[in-house]
Amino acid sequence: MSSIKSGAPMGNKVVIPVNDAAVDDSAQIIQAIRAGRVDAFVIEEREGHAVYTLANADLPYSTLVHSMQQGAAMVNCTGHVIYCNPSLAELLGTTGEAMVGRRFDEVITSEDRPAFQTLLDELQNGPCEGEFRLCRFGNSSIPARLSLTTLHRDKSVMGVLVSDLTSEKSYADLASRIQSLQDEERKKIARELHDSVGQLLTALAMNISRLQKEGTNSASASADLLSDCGVMVDQVSREIRTISHLLHPPLLDVAGLSSAIRWYVDGFSHRSKIEVDLQIDSDLGRLPAEIEITLFRVVQECLTNVYRHSGSNFCSISVRRARQRLFMQIRDTGHGMSKRVDGEIPAGVGLRGMQERLRRLGGTLQIHSNENGTTVRVEVPLTEQFEPQSSK
């Protein structure tokens, strides 16, 4: 059996040393391949050493991926599978032998095939990836991320890496569900604070005011105490009003997203002393409630992160509508977010939940961060059923 041995730097990239033990760590190697940091493999064969570039690496590719837990396949220029590793076969509920000779796009659900064809077109410009639903034998489907790369210099063979997203999607669905429940609970608590506690405080303030008027001839100390009580009641009332509005701003229901964001940004700047440059299209209008509450929560989450983590004293927010899409950008000038070893930016539970809620709306949330600051970009489609209505 061939094994892959150590190599040396080639140009600006490297040859990854791989042996039988290293196959267990193949996920790291695959990350390097995806990132374009691998040029070649050196194969030890009976005839000696053979060097395979990644553009001509069908043998080391299949050798590498056969034992890995991630699904993988090789597809020829006609779109037919010429190799399927055991992990992918198990994921699809079939065998490697049954997959060979089959068109790979047949495992993509019919709804996602146009998007998969678009990804194939992008492959002409270099490695690419996307998320699709795959058909399993037995009429079920699973969410997966496909990473495509060319294995032959003439682009006649394509390598496909398949990552099962079932657990990730389940977690994202749970996070989205939790946030939806939180929104409902926040709305309920805000209403109760306003309707019950707020009314009690109002009654208490009226009683104190009456005592102050009737007790003008009482001792000076008692009058001062009543005055202090009145001040504290006013302060508590303002605090409860602020908390109630933060939990669920009534402006969001009454006046829409634009007014709610302006109100929140004004309060945030006052409390945090962070300058916020806010730009919102004047003709944004009213949007469906689910879109408005989701975008408002994105603003809340991002500004909270700016205050807690960025170290920035300035940020900007822009919300604009172009044709049938809504765009939002939130940018700070802080020290940026730390990255994982693979170069990805880890999103917290809050942002991951927002990403899933936006995905349900057909939208996206992307995070870009470096030493000069962090930018969050949101895009949401506005279909005919989501056509904005004029604010009243």
Secondary structure, 3 states (H helix, E strand, C coil): CCEEECCCCECCEECCCCCCCHHHHHHHHHHHHHCCCECEEEEEECCEEEEEEHHHCHHHHHHHHCCCCCEEEEEECCCEEEEECHHHHHHHCCCHHHHCCCEHHHHECCCCHHHHHHHHHHHHHCCEEEEEEEEECCCEEEEEEEEEEECCCCCCEEEEEEEECHHHHHHHHHHHHHHHHHHHHHHHHHHHHHHHHHHHHHHHHHHHHHHHHHCCCCCHHHHHHHHHHHHHHHHHHHHHHHHHHHHCCHHHHHCCHHHHHHHHHHHHHHHHCCEEEEEECCCCCECCHHHHHHHHHHHHHHHHHHHHHHCCCEEEEEEEEECCEEEEEEEECCCCCCCCCCCCCCCCHHHHHHHHHHHHCCCEEEEEEECCEEEEEEEEECCHHHCCECCC
